[in-house]
Amino acid sequence: MASNTNPDAVTADTARSHELEKVHTADGKTDSMVDEQHMEKVDTNEGNLVYNHVDEEPELHARTYIALLSMFALNLVQVFALQSPPAVLSYIGKSLNNTEADTWVPNSLSLVQAVLGPVISGASDTFQARKTILVGSSLISLIGAAIAPGSGNIYRLIAAQTLIGVGFAAVPLAYAVPSEILPRKWRPMAQACMNIAAAIGAISGPLVIGALVKGNEKDGWRKFYWIQMGLWGLTALGIFVGYRPPKRHTRLDHLSFWQKLTHLDLPGCGLLTVGLTLFLTGLNLGGGLFSWVNVRTLVTLILGIVILIAFGVYEWKGTRTGILHHDLFKGGAAQGRTFAICVGLIFIEGIMLFSYIVFFPVMTNALFTSDPFKTVARSQPYWIAGLISTVIWGYSATRFRTIREPLFLGYLFFTAGIIGWCTIQPGDDFSQLAFAAVAGFGFGAPLILIISGVQLSTPHRLIATATAVTTSSRAVAATVFTAIFSAALNTKLDTNLPNDIGKAALKAGLPATSLKAFITALAGGDTAALPTIPGVTPAIIGAGVVALKQAFADSIRVVYIIAVPFGALACIMCLFLGDLRKTMNYQVDAPVEDLHAKHHHEQTAERVA
């Protein structure tokens, strides 16, 4: 049953949480480091509610299920907010007369997650303030969603998205809470349930915003943010009412608020925030608002890289309890090695996922339909397949107590779908959907199994921090590679569009003097200007449209060609994951209720009968 003292809890997690390094005070170590090591000796489970019958299934009640339901709602609205704007990004850019900066609308949200995720999670572990942080961040996102509809320019919308990103930065806690209030053995299925919520958000959000934009191409997207605001409000209320964790004690309980604040690794947080912000800003400036050799782009990039290097050196040599806590990387194949591999795998998943999220709608819009709702609808096979497969992958991992093989198969399917997209031609509308379903079926595995692997291979006292490092890795990959993909695509288009359209138009009889104007109008989507160009006929326009689609098909495949090798690398990395069967047991690290063994109650009922 659940208990407040746990001298017999001898799981791998507890053993790791009490691990110590020798302190050589003779070498000049300070007293503060000795104190820090002394705190590491404190039993972090003492006085806390923990279910430690590793071989007996606990009996759960309404309090646990209601808490899970509140986390389900949080996962849904987070993905609802993340996935929807990219589906109609071109319409938002045109509405606000700034298509050059429209990629900042989704990127600003991911950037906030990357830089704030570790800070929020570190504060959650230090202050044991999960509920306060979850409710507060949801309310900040509500404010952002309320600001967005009135945007008169894209910069106000970006600012609103930044505020919404605060709620998205709490995603590590949305993953950590379900895992810590359920048995360790069930963590893959717990994450699968959360991923079902995410899939519902990914399906419904783009459909909603697509339908609104179809009804009003200029301003329909504004109404979407009012819907989002309502969802954030309901989520904050649901967490406030439904998630009621008991007070938990930590090794820092004896410290004051300001002393605890010093344990948040503020220097590391500052270096990471400034470095990532500058680096990702530079990546998004290059090839968009400014050229890659522009002084604004170069200075921002170089400063960001230098500060990130300083962050790495500081986390390595300056502290051992920072964002990259050294205990996360200790313990052998089933612990430190598995955690490190999982962080790399989630980085690759971010690369592969955002090749789909951002560029699949671009492919669809360029090759198959310009209808905003149909564009969104064509993305659904991916999410529906992911929704179905996440249950299969989660059940398989729970049933066989392993993440290695299901994760390998998931990446294999995901990579196969991306390879298929590399072959798409303008007439391959069904093939595009079929490959989306294949990729989506694979996508159902990585996120849930990687998060489970991270949380099973690290000490519970660092579960939120470890999850934050993982999700930040994903966010960095998404933001960095969105910029890389965009630059590669634009480079290809700059070559292919004028060459392909020019050859086709001249062959169809267009005068050479009209070629530049024809290419500019057709590539820019200015259909009204085409008939006014001297020498242009319907046949020439038709030939130009065919060439335009072919140029886009030949250009956008570069995105998926870049992504494929990473998928292959992920498949290989999966083979080196450790064996987690020993730690996949019925222990519950942070139950929200006093749990008892289910078998004990069944025996009691039999005796009464």
N, C-alpha and C positions, 0 to 999 in steps of 0.2 A: 504493500500500500504506500501511499504518499506519506512522507514523514518530514519533520523539521530538522532532524539530525540524521546524518547518513554515514556513520563510520564504516559501514560495509560496502559502500559504493566504490567498487574497484574497477570501473570501466576504463577504457583507454583514454576517454576524454578527461576524467578526473585525474588520472595518472599524469597526463600531459600538463594539466593546469597547475600541478604542483611541482613540475620539473624546475630544477635550479641549476644555475651555473655557479661555479666556484668564484668567490670574490677574493681577490688577492689584495688585501688592504696594504700589505707591505710594498706593493707596487705603486702606491700613491692614489688609490681609489678614494673617493670622497665619502663622507658619512652618509650623504644623501643616497648614494648608490647602495650602501649597506642597508639603509632603511627601505629602499625600493625592493631589494632582494627579500628582506624580512616580510614585506607585504605579500610577496609571491608565495610565502609559506602558508598564508592564511587559507583555511579551507573555505573556498568560495561557496560551497553548498551548505555550510553550517547555518542553521536558522532559517533556511529556505525550504519551500515546498518542492520536493523532488520525488518522483516515483522511480524506485531503483530495483524493482523485481524484473531483472533482465529477461527472464524466461517465461514470465506470466503476463498475458495480455491484460491491460487495465480496462476497467469499465468507465466509459465516458458518459457525461450527462449534458443537459441543455446548455449549461454555462460555457462548456468548451465549444459546442457546435455553433452557438450564437457568436462567439468570438471569431470562429472560422468564417462565418457568414459576413462579418464586418470586413475581414481581410479579403474575402471574395469580391465585395463591392469596391474596395480600394484598388485591387488589381484591375478590375474592369474599367474604372474611370481613368486610371493612369494610362492604360493603353488606348482607350477612347480618345484621350487628349493627345497622345503621341502620334497615332497613326492617321488621324483624319485630315489635318491640314496638308500633308504631302500629296494626298489624293487629288486635290484641286489647287495645287500650289500655283500653277500658271495663271489660273483665274484670279487668285488673290493678288498676284503680282500686277496683273493688268488692271484690276480694280483700284489699286493704290498707286498706279503709274510708276512702278519701280520693279521691273522684272529682274534687274541686275542684282538686287539685294534680297530677292524672295527666298533664297535658300537659307537665309538667317532665321526664317520663321520656324522651321523645325529644328535647325541647328542650335538655336539659342536655348531651347528646352533641353537638348542633350548635353550642351555645355554645362548648364547649371547642375545637372545630375552628376556629371563627371567630377566637378570641383567640390560640390557640397555633399555628395553622398558619403564620403569618408568622414567628414566633419559631423554630420547628423548622426551617423551610426556610432562614431566614437563617443559623442555626447550621450547617446542612448545607453551604451554600455557603462559609461562612467557614472552617470547620474541615475541610471535605471529609470529613465523617463520615456519609455516607449510610447505610452498612451498620449502624454502631453505633446510629444513631438509629432505624432501621427495626426492628432486633431489640429494642432497649430499649423502644420504644413498644408493640410487640406484647406484650411481657411484662407491661407495666403494664396493658394491656387484659385480659390473662389473669387478673391479680389481681382486676380489677373484675368479670369474669364469675364468678369464684369466690366473690366476696362477695355477689352479687345473690340467689342462691337462698335464702339464709337471712334475707332481709329480713322483719322483723316489722312494719315501717311503710314508707310510701312514701319517706321521707327517706333511709333506708339504700339503697333501690333507686336513688334519684336520685344518691347519692354513688357507687354502683357504676357507674352509667351515665357519670358524670363521668370516672372512671378509664378506662372503655372508650373514652371520647371522645379520650383521649391517642393511642391507636392510630389513631383516625379522623382526628386532626389531622395525621397523617403522610401523608394522601392526596395532597398535592402531590408528594411524593417517589414515591408509587406511580404517578403520571402522568409524572413527569420522567424516571425511570430508563429505562423502555422507549423513550422518545423519544431520549434521548442515547446509547443503545448501539446504535441502528439508524440507517440512512441517513435524512436529513431528508425525502427524498421519501416515505418509508414512514410518516411520523409519523401521518397520518390512519388508516392501517390498523393501526398499533401501538395507537393509542388505541381503535380498534374492537375489537381483540382483548381489551383490558382491559375494555371495556364489555360484552363477551360474559360475562366473569367476573362483572362486576357484575350483569348480568341473571340469571345463574344463581343468584347470591346473593339477588337480589330475588324470584325465583320460589320457590326452595327454602325460604328462611327463613320467610316468612309461612305457607307450607303446613305446615312443621314445627310452628311455634308454634300454628297454628290447629288442627292435629290433636291436639296435646297438650292444648290448652284444651278441645277437644270431649270428650276422655276424662276431664278433670277441670277443670271450669270454675273452681274456686276456686284450685287450686295447680298446674295443668298448666304454666303459663308458667314456673315455677321450673326445670323440667327442661330447658327450652330453653337456659338459661344454662350448664348443664353441657356441653351440646353445643357451645355457642359457645366455652366455655373450651378444649375440646379442639381446636377449629379454630384458635384463636389460638396455642396451643402448637405445633401442626403448622406454622403459618405462620412463627413465629419460628425454628423449626428449619430450615425450608426456605430462608429468607433467609440464615441463618447458614451453611448448607452450600452453597447454590446461587448466591448473589450474591457474586462475588469480584472486585470492581473493583480495578484496579491503583492504586497510590498516585499521586495527582494533585497537581501543584504549583499554587500560586496566588500572586498578588501580595503575599500577607500571610505567606508562609512564613518570612520573617526576623523576624517578631514573636513574642513570648512568648505563652503561653496567655492571660494577663491582658490583654495588649495587643490580642489578637484579640477578646477579650470586649467591648472597647470599640467594636468595629466591628459589633456586633450591633444597634446603634441601641436600646440599652436604654431611653433616655427615651421614644422612640416606642413601643416595645413596652409599656412601663408605662402610658402614656396610652391606647393602644388597648385594652389588657386591661381597665383599670379603667372606661374610658368605655363600651365595648361591654357589659361585664358589667352595669353599672348600668342602661344604656339597655334592654337586652334583658330584664333582670329586671323593670324597671318595666312594660314592655309586657306581660309575662306575669302580673304582679300585677293590672293593671287589667282589670276586667270578670270576674275570676275570684275569687281570694281576697279582693280588695278592690275597691271601686268606683274609677272613673277619677278622681274628685275627692278620694279619700282621701289624706291627707297622706303616707302611706308611698309610694303610687304616684307622686304628683306630685314629691316630693323626689327619689326615685330616678331618675325620667325626666329631670327638669331637670338634675340633676347629671351624668347620663350624657351628655346633649346638650352641655352646656358643656365637658366634658372631651374629647368627640369633636371639637368645634370647635377646642379647643386642640391636639389631635393634628394636625388638618389644617393649622393655621397653622404648627406646628413642622415638619411634613414639607415644607411649602412654603418657609418662610423660615429655619428653624433648621438644616436639613441638606439635602444633596442626594444622600446615599448611604444613606438610611434605608430603611424598609419600602417606601415609595413612591419608590424610587430614581429620580432625575430622568432617568437614561439610558433608563428604560423608556418614556418619553413623547417621545423624540427620534427623528428620522430620517425623517419624512415619512409618506406614505400607507401604505406597505407595512410600516412599523415602528411608530413611536409612535402614529399614528392608529389603526392596526389593533388594537394592544394596548388602547388606551383603549376602543374600541368593543366589543372582546371582553369586557372586564370588565363593561361595561354589559349586554351580551347574556347573560352567565352570571347576572347578578343577576336578569334577567327570567326566565331558565330556572328559577331557584330558586323564583320566585313561582309559575310555572305548574306545576312539578313537585309542590310541596307542597300545591297545591290538590287534587291527585290523591292523593298519599300519605296525607294526614291525613283528607281529607273524602270521598273515594270510599267507604271502608269505612263511614263514617257514613251516607251516602246508601243504600248497600246494606243495612245493618242496619235502617234505618228503613223502607225501602220494599219490600224484596224477600225478605229472609230474616234470621232471628235465629240461625241455625246458624253458629257461629264458623268452622268449616271451609269451609262454602259461601260465607261472606262473603269469606274469603281466596281461594277458588277463582275467584270472579267477578272478581277483580282480575287474573287471569293473562293475558287477551287483551292487555292493555296491555304487560306485560313480554315476552310471547312475540313480539308484533309489533315491539317495540323491539329484541329480540335479533336478529331476522331483518334488520330495516332497518339496524341499525348496520353490518353488513357491506356492505350496498348503498351507504350513504352514504360509508363509509370507502374502499371501492374506487373510487367515482366521484371523490372528492376526489384520491386518489392517481393515478388514470388521467389525469385532466384537469388535474392540478396547480393546483387552485383549491378554496377553501372557500366562496366567496361564494354561488354558485348552489345547491349542495347544502344549505347552511345556510338560505338563504331558503326553499327547498322544505320543509325539515324543520320550520321554524317555522310555515309555512303549514298543513301537516297537523296539527301540534300544536294550533294555534289553532282549526282547524276542529273537532277533537274536543271541545275545551272549549266551543265554541259549541253543539255538540250536547247537552252536559250541561246547558246552560241551559234546555233544552226538556223535560227528563225529567219525566214524570208517574208516579204510582204503578203504572200498568199497563205501563209501557214497559221491561220487564226485558230484552228482546233489544236494544232501541235503546241501552240503557246499555252493554251489552257491545260493540256495534258501534262506538259512539263511542270506547270505551276502546281498541279496536284501531286506530282512525284516529289518535287522539292518541299512542298508543304508537309507531306507525310514524314519526310526526314526531319523537318524543322521541329516537329513535335517532341523530339528527343533531347537535343542539346541543352536548352535552357533548364528544363526541370531536372535533368540528371547531373548537370554541372553544378547547379546550386545545391542539390542534395549531396554531391561529392564533397563540395567545399564545407558544408555544414557537418558532415560526418567525419571529416578528417582534421578538424580544428577544435580547440577547447571551447566549451560552451561560453565561457566568460568573454570570448572573442568572436562569437558567432555573428553579431551584427557588423563588426569591423571587417571580418573576413568576407562576408557577403558584400559589403560596400566596396572593398577592393575589387571583387569580381565584377560587380555591375558597373563600376567606374571604368574598368578595363574594356567592357563592352561599349560603353558610351564614347570612350576615346576612339576606339576602332571605328564606330559609326561616324563620328564627326570627321576624323582624319580621312577615312576612305571615301566618304561622300565628296569631300573636296578633291581627292585624287581621281575618283571616277568622273567627276564633272569636268576636271581639266583634261582628262584623256578623251572624253566624249567630245568636248568642244574643239579640241585639236583635230580630231578626225572629221568633224562636221565642217570645220573651216577649209579642209581640203576636199572632202567628198561632195559637199553640196554644190560649189561652183563648177567642179569638174563634171559631175554626173548630169546636173541640170543643163549646163552649158552644151555638152555634147548632144544631149537629147533634143534640146531646143533648136540648135543649129541644124541638126539632121532633119528636123520636122519643117524647116524653112524659115526660121526666125532670122531677120537681118542682124548682122554682127553688131551694128550700132545700138540695137535695142537689148543686147544680151545682159548688160550690167543691171539695167532697170528691171528686167524680167526676173533675174535671179534674186534681186533684193526683195521684190514684191512677193514672189512665190515662197521664198524661204522665211519671210517675215509674216506670212499668213494674210497679207493684204490683198484679198481676192478682188476687192472693188477696184484696185488700181490696175489689175492685169489687162482688162479689155481696152484700157486707154493707152497702152504702150503701142507705139507704131509697129505694124507688121504682125501683131499677135492675133492668132486665130484660135477657135476652140480646140482644134487638133493639136496645136502647139502647147496650149495649156494642159491638155490631157497627157501629152508626152512628158511635159515638165513635172506633172504630179506623180507619174509612174517613176520617173528618175528621182524625185524627191524622196519617195518612200524607200527606194532601193538604197539611196545614200544614207538614210537614217538606219536602215537595217544593217548596212555594212559598218556604220559608225558605232551603234550602240552595243554591238556584240563585243567591243573592246572591254566594256565594263565586266562582262561575264568571263571573258578570257583572263582578265586579271584575277577574278575571284576563284576560278577553278583550282589553281595550284594550292591555294590555302585550304580548300576542302580536302584535297588529297593529303596535305600535311596533317590535318586534324585527324583523319582516319589512322594515320601512323601513330600519332601521339596517344590516341585512345588505348593502344595496345600496351602502353607503359604505366597505366593507372594501377594503383595498388589494390589489394584484396580488402574489401570493406565488410566482409561477412561478420567478423567478430563484433564490430560496433553497430551493426544493423540489428538491434535487439529491441526489447519493449521498454527500455528506460525512457522516461519523460523528463527532460531537463528543467522545464519551467511551466508546470501545469497551472491552469487558472482555477483549479478546484482540487480538493483532497481526493486523490484517486485510490481505488482499491482493486485488487486482482479480481478479474472477472470470474476466474475459476473458483475462487473462494466463495463468491455469492452463489454460484451454481451448486456447489457442494452443500451450502447451507439450505438452499431450497429443497434439495433432495432429502436431507435429513428431516426437514419440516414435513415433507410429504409422507 
